[in-house]
Amino acid sequence: MAERQLRKGALELVVLGLLASKPSYGGELVDRLENEADLGVSQGTLYPLLNRLRRGDLVSTEWQESPSGPPRKIYRLTALGRDHLAELVDDWSRIAAAVDRAINDNHNISDKEKS
């Protein structure tokens, strides 16, 4: 349960980061989350997030012809999305540093208690 909550909280940051490096359609983004970020995410989880990001003007969409099959909706980061991504990266860095400090401090305390 804890891992699922952590993944859910980080998913927006990861999706924006992946879209910053390369615009993608939904199915491709599911694959990239698995292969590039080692996060297995279902389409049922991803598409509501993408819709929320689109409504917030953080991503834009455009239809692109597919070499095989129907046209695909491509998701691309907007300027506002890039700004939001930068804020999330800063927030993540502060949170990760705080967690690292807490873990290391608690680990050191445990080591001292064993002595």
Short mmCIF file of the C-alpha atoms (twelve columns), coordinates in Angstrom:
data_MODEL
# 
_entry.id   MODEL 
# 
loop_
_atom_site.group_PDB 
_atom_site.id 
_atom_site.type_symbol 
_atom_site.label_atom_id 
_atom_site.label_alt_id 
_atom_site.label_comp_id 
_atom_site.label_asym_id 
_atom_site.label_seq_id 
_atom_site.Cartn_x 
_atom_site.Cartn_y 
_atom_site.Cartn_z 
_atom_site.pdbx_PDB_model_num 
ATOM 1   C CA . MET A 1   0.000  0.000  0.000   1 
ATOM 2   C CA . ALA A 2   2.772  2.467  0.890   1 
ATOM 3   C CA . GLU A 3   4.598  1.858  -2.388  1 
ATOM 4   C CA . ARG A 4   1.387  2.440  -4.350  1 
ATOM 5   C CA . GLN A 5   0.801  5.773  -2.603  1 
ATOM 6   C CA . LEU A 6   4.394  6.874  -3.237  1 
ATOM 7   C CA . ARG A 7   4.146  5.906  -6.916  1 
ATOM 8   C CA . LYS A 8   0.835  7.712  -7.307  1 
ATOM 9   C CA . GLY A 9   2.296  10.856 -5.780  1 
ATOM 10  C CA . ALA A 10  5.335  10.782 -8.054  1 
ATOM 11  C CA . LEU A 11  3.484  9.850  -11.243 1 
ATOM 12  C CA . GLU A 12  2.684  13.425 -12.312 1 
ATOM 13  C CA . LEU A 13  6.338  14.396 -11.969 1 
ATOM 14  C CA . VAL A 14  7.510  11.347 -13.932 1 
ATOM 15  C CA . VAL A 15  4.942  11.826 -16.718 1 
ATOM 16  C CA . LEU A 16  5.834  15.504 -17.117 1 
ATOM 17  C CA . GLY A 17  9.528  14.616 -17.132 1 
ATOM 18  C CA . LEU A 18  9.038  12.016 -19.852 1 
ATOM 19  C CA . LEU A 19  6.934  14.400 -21.951 1 
ATOM 20  C CA . ALA A 20  9.595  17.093 -21.559 1 
ATOM 21  C CA . SER A 21  12.086 14.826 -23.283 1 
ATOM 22  C CA . LYS A 22  9.715  13.546 -25.977 1 
ATOM 23  C CA . PRO A 23  6.035  14.142 -26.810 1 
ATOM 24  C CA . SER A 24  4.186  10.813 -26.789 1 
ATOM 25  C CA . TYR A 25  0.795  9.230  -27.345 1 
ATOM 26  C CA . GLY A 26  -0.846 7.427  -24.447 1 
ATOM 27  C CA . GLY A 27  0.148  3.862  -25.292 1 
ATOM 28  C CA . GLU A 28  3.716  4.933  -25.944 1 
ATOM 29  C CA . LEU A 29  3.756  6.768  -22.626 1 
ATOM 30  C CA . VAL A 30  2.603  3.613  -20.800 1 
ATOM 31  C CA . ASP A 31  5.563  1.792  -22.407 1 
ATOM 32  C CA . ARG A 32  7.986  4.588  -21.542 1 
ATOM 33  C CA . LEU A 33  6.821  4.587  -17.931 1 
ATOM 34  C CA . GLU A 34  7.590  0.861  -17.786 1 
ATOM 35  C CA . ASN A 35  10.870 0.906  -19.719 1 
ATOM 36  C CA . GLU A 36  12.417 4.272  -18.856 1 
ATOM 37  C CA . ALA A 37  11.060 4.866  -15.357 1 
ATOM 38  C CA . ASP A 38  10.460 1.271  -14.222 1 
ATOM 39  C CA . LEU A 39  6.886  2.191  -13.277 1 
ATOM 40  C CA . GLY A 40  4.189  -0.170 -14.434 1 
ATOM 41  C CA . VAL A 41  1.109  2.018  -14.904 1 
ATOM 42  C CA . SER A 42  -2.171 1.026  -16.512 1 
ATOM 43  C CA . GLN A 43  -3.974 3.133  -19.075 1 
ATOM 44  C CA . GLY A 44  -6.797 3.433  -16.534 1 
ATOM 45  C CA . THR A 45  -4.384 5.280  -14.245 1 
ATOM 46  C CA . LEU A 46  -2.575 7.292  -16.918 1 
ATOM 47  C CA . TYR A 47  -5.431 8.736  -18.977 1 
ATOM 48  C CA . PRO A 48  -7.230 10.491 -16.103 1 
ATOM 49  C CA . LEU A 49  -3.906 12.104 -15.176 1 
ATOM 50  C CA . LEU A 50  -3.283 13.182 -18.775 1 
ATOM 51  C CA . ASN A 51  -6.798 14.667 -18.957 1 
ATOM 52  C CA . ARG A 52  -6.225 16.592 -15.724 1 
ATOM 53  C CA . LEU A 53  -2.876 17.879 -17.033 1 
ATOM 54  C CA . ARG A 54  -4.556 18.936 -20.302 1 
ATOM 55  C CA . ARG A 55  -7.367 20.751 -18.470 1 
ATOM 56  C CA . GLY A 56  -4.716 22.570 -16.442 1 
ATOM 57  C CA . ASP A 57  -2.927 23.648 -19.651 1 
ATOM 58  C CA . LEU A 58  0.185  21.731 -18.579 1 
ATOM 59  C CA . VAL A 59  0.050  19.545 -21.686 1 
ATOM 60  C CA . SER A 60  -1.422 20.113 -25.106 1 
ATOM 61  C CA . THR A 61  -2.683 17.511 -27.527 1 
ATOM 62  C CA . GLU A 62  -2.641 17.114 -31.257 1 
ATOM 63  C CA . TRP A 63  -3.748 14.328 -33.540 1 
ATOM 64  C CA . GLN A 64  -1.056 12.644 -35.571 1 
ATOM 65  C CA . GLU A 65  -1.480 10.052 -38.288 1 
ATOM 66  C CA . SER A 66  -0.261 6.620  -37.300 1 
ATOM 67  C CA . PRO A 67  1.842  4.478  -39.645 1 
ATOM 68  C CA . SER A 68  -0.544 1.656  -38.760 1 
ATOM 69  C CA . GLY A 69  -4.031 2.054  -37.387 1 
ATOM 70  C CA . PRO A 70  -6.052 5.101  -36.386 1 
ATOM 71  C CA . PRO A 71  -4.599 8.566  -35.687 1 
ATOM 72  C CA . ARG A 72  -2.983 9.033  -32.284 1 
ATOM 73  C CA . LYS A 73  -3.423 11.815 -29.769 1 
ATOM 74  C CA . ILE A 74  0.065  13.141 -28.993 1 
ATOM 75  C CA . TYR A 75  0.651  14.760 -25.601 1 
ATOM 76  C CA . ARG A 76  3.193  17.587 -25.483 1 
ATOM 77  C CA . LEU A 77  4.387  19.706 -22.566 1 
ATOM 78  C CA . THR A 78  3.335  23.365 -22.725 1 
ATOM 79  C CA . ALA A 79  5.391  26.309 -21.440 1 
ATOM 80  C CA . LEU A 80  3.221  26.292 -18.316 1 
ATOM 81  C CA . GLY A 81  3.872  22.549 -18.023 1 
ATOM 82  C CA . ARG A 82  7.642  23.135 -18.177 1 
ATOM 83  C CA . ASP A 83  7.366  25.715 -15.388 1 
ATOM 84  C CA . HIS A 84  5.246  23.332 -13.320 1 
ATOM 85  C CA . LEU A 85  7.760  20.535 -13.933 1 
ATOM 86  C CA . ALA A 86  10.590 22.761 -12.663 1 
ATOM 87  C CA . GLU A 87  8.587  23.491 -9.497  1 
ATOM 88  C CA . LEU A 88  7.863  19.792 -8.974  1 
ATOM 89  C CA . VAL A 89  11.539 18.921 -9.426  1 
ATOM 90  C CA . ASP A 90  12.473 21.498 -6.777  1 
ATOM 91  C CA . ASP A 91  9.790  20.146 -4.440  1 
ATOM 92  C CA . TRP A 92  10.916 16.568 -5.054  1 
ATOM 93  C CA . SER A 93  14.544 17.476 -4.341  1 
ATOM 94  C CA . ARG A 94  13.613 19.041 -1.001  1 
ATOM 95  C CA . ILE A 95  11.403 16.101 -0.017  1 
ATOM 96  C CA . ALA A 96  13.988 13.514 -1.078  1 
ATOM 97  C CA . ALA A 97  16.684 15.338 0.902   1 
ATOM 98  C CA . ALA A 98  14.446 15.460 3.982   1 
ATOM 99  C CA . VAL A 99  13.680 11.744 3.703   1 
ATOM 100 C CA . ASP A 100 17.365 10.935 3.229   1 
ATOM 101 C CA . ARG A 101 18.271 12.979 6.308   1 
ATOM 102 C CA . ALA A 102 15.573 11.313 8.394   1 
ATOM 103 C CA . ILE A 103 16.576 7.838  7.273   1 
ATOM 104 C CA . ASN A 104 20.281 8.474  7.770   1 
ATOM 105 C CA . ASP A 105 19.764 10.171 11.149  1 
ATOM 106 C CA . ASN A 106 17.536 7.330  12.347  1 
ATOM 107 C CA . HIS A 107 19.971 4.756  11.010  1 
ATOM 108 C CA . ASN A 108 22.835 6.454  12.839  1 
ATOM 109 C CA . ILE A 109 20.799 6.567  16.053  1 
ATOM 110 C CA . SER A 110 20.079 2.847  15.737  1 
ATOM 111 C CA . ASP A 111 23.772 2.140  15.211  1 
ATOM 112 C CA . LYS A 112 24.684 4.204  18.286  1 
ATOM 113 C CA . GLU A 113 22.068 2.421  20.393  1 
ATOM 114 C CA . LYS A 114 23.603 -0.934 19.444  1 
ATOM 115 C CA . SER A 115 27.013 0.152  20.763  1 
# 
